[in-house]
Amino acid sequence: MKKGQQPPAYGGQALVEGVMFGGKNHTVTAIRRKDNSIDYYHLPKEKNNVRMKLKKIPFVRGIVAIIESAGIGSRHLTFSHERYDVMPGEEEQQTEESSKLVMVLGVAGVAVLSFLFGKFVFTLVPVFLAEMLQFVAPGKTAQILLESMFKLILLLTYISLISMTPLIKRVFQYHGAEHKVINTYENNLPMTVKNVQAQSRLHFRCGSSFILFTVIVGMFIYFLVPTDPLWLRIVNRILLIPVVLGISFEVLQVTNLVRNIPVLKYLGYPGLWLQLLTTKEPDDRQVEVAIASFEKLLEIEEHGIEVLEVVTNPVIDTKTVPVN
């Protein structure tokens, strides 16, 4: 990347013992195997003219991006989960144990259904909790504020609880490594472990920020529709899910665009605060995996999948590994 040139917007996802990065045409995962080797998984982005057109329409593109990310991310997550704790050569036995549901619907379909189920629960449970306290907080304004408060509490409680498990804690460390690598690249610094570790583990484009924005955006949108009777409130919440997601995606894009502008940069701070829970400081070995994934993506984006290969015990020079 040339000095002064606007860097491409790469994205990523933390996995089990690894990191996935996505570019314009490809997605690549690198994971640390049980034998200490680094294994790669490559998935090209399918070209679809309808989807490409939809991704250019504001508010609609967010929904398309979410569905696409859920499908792609689930396949990378399956790869990491099936391989991280087995020795090379034992993968076939692990693959045969996949659930029948995944075999019938496909991993991508399961991911989308899981996302929708989680979104329904996250949206409707606060509605019932707020409704139960009508005698304490009557009126539309009080109910919406109470509902939003319960939604935020539910979100923070869920994240806090799962972060206590050793596996998720390591996933959150890889999440931090993912952000550090992206920040290193966007700051046009050599991609070394030392440089990466010096970067922030927070990033304005993170999906964690998006989740928090759905709470905030939803609260304002709900003021535009009735809260009584309860059945109408439930219907409104369900029908407004794509609206909330679409607007929240645009808010996320805006906060990223203004992140270097004084005063306006604070618009994205609530999302960064949530990332203090969803990311942890990674160790050097986790950063090495993140660097390997990102470097491999850059190679494949430039030269094609011929450069993809499994590297056993890679030696990463923490002083001289460049971005390109």
Rosetta blueprint (number, residue, H / E / L):
1 M L
2 K L
3 K L
4 G L
5 Q L
6 Q L
7 P L
8 P L
9 A L
10 Y L
11 G E
12 G E
13 Q E
14 A E
15 L E
16 V L
17 E L
18 G E
19 V E
20 M E
21 F E
22 G E
23 G L
24 K L
25 N L
26 H E
27 T E
28 V E
29 T E
30 A E
31 I E
32 R E
33 R L
34 K L
35 D L
36 N L
37 S L
38 I E
39 D E
40 Y E
41 Y E
42 H E
43 L E
44 P E
45 K L
46 E L
47 K L
48 N L
49 N H
50 V H
51 R H
52 M H
53 K H
54 L H
55 K L
56 K L
57 I L
58 P L
59 F L
60 V H
61 R H
62 G H
63 I H
64 V H
65 A H
66 I H
67 I H
68 E H
69 S H
70 A H
71 G H
72 I H
73 G H
74 S H
75 R H
76 H H
77 L H
78 T H
79 F H
80 S H
81 H H
82 E H
83 R H
84 Y L
85 D L
86 V L
87 M L
88 P L
89 G L
90 E L
91 E H
92 E H
93 Q H
94 Q H
95 T H
96 E L
97 E L
98 S L
99 S L
100 K H
101 L H
102 V H
103 M H
104 V H
105 L H
106 G L
107 V H
108 A H
109 G H
110 V H
111 A H
112 V H
113 L H
114 S H
115 F H
116 L H
117 F H
118 G H
119 K H
120 F H
121 V H
122 F H
123 T H
124 L H
125 V H
126 P H
127 V H
128 F H
129 L H
130 A H
131 E H
132 M H
133 L L
134 Q L
135 F L
136 V L
137 A L
138 P L
139 G L
140 K H
141 T H
142 A H
143 Q H
144 I H
145 L H
146 L H
147 E H
148 S H
149 M H
150 F H
151 K H
152 L H
153 I H
154 L H
155 L H
156 L H
157 T H
158 Y H
159 I H
160 S H
161 L H
162 I H
163 S L
164 M L
165 T L
166 P H
167 L H
168 I H
169 K H
170 R H
171 V H
172 F H
173 Q H
174 Y H
175 H H
176 G H
177 A H
178 E H
179 H H
180 K H
181 V H
182 I H
183 N H
184 T H
185 Y H
186 E H
187 N L
188 N L
189 L L
190 P L
191 M L
192 T L
193 V H
194 K H
195 N H
196 V H
197 Q H
198 A L
199 Q L
200 S L
201 R L
202 L L
203 H L
204 F L
205 R L
206 C L
207 G H
208 S H
209 S H
210 F H
211 I H
212 L H
213 F H
214 T H
215 V H
216 I H
217 V H
218 G H
219 M H
220 F H
221 I H
222 Y H
223 F L
224 L L
225 V L
226 P L
227 T L
228 D L
229 P L
230 L H
231 W H
232 L H
233 R H
234 I H
235 V H
236 N H
237 R H
238 I H
239 L H
240 L L
241 I H
242 P H
243 V H
244 V H
245 L H
246 G H
247 I H
248 S H
249 F H
250 E H
251 V H
252 L H
253 Q H
254 V H
255 T H
256 N H
257 L H
258 V L
259 R L
260 N L
261 I L
262 P L
263 V L
264 L H
265 K H
266 Y H
267 L H
268 G H
269 Y H
270 P H
271 G H
272 L H
273 W H
274 L H
275 Q H
276 L H
277 L H
278 T H
279 T L
280 K L
281 E L
282 P L
283 D L
284 D H
285 R H
286 Q H
287 V H
288 E H
289 V H
290 A H
291 I H
292 A H
293 S H
294 F H
295 E H
296 K H
297 L H
298 L H
299 E H
300 I H
301 E H
302 E H
303 H H
304 G L
305 I H
306 E H
307 V H
308 L L
309 E L
310 V L
311 V E
312 T L
313 N L
314 P L
315 V L
316 I L
317 D L
318 T L
319 K L
320 T L
321 V L
322 P L
323 V L
324 N L
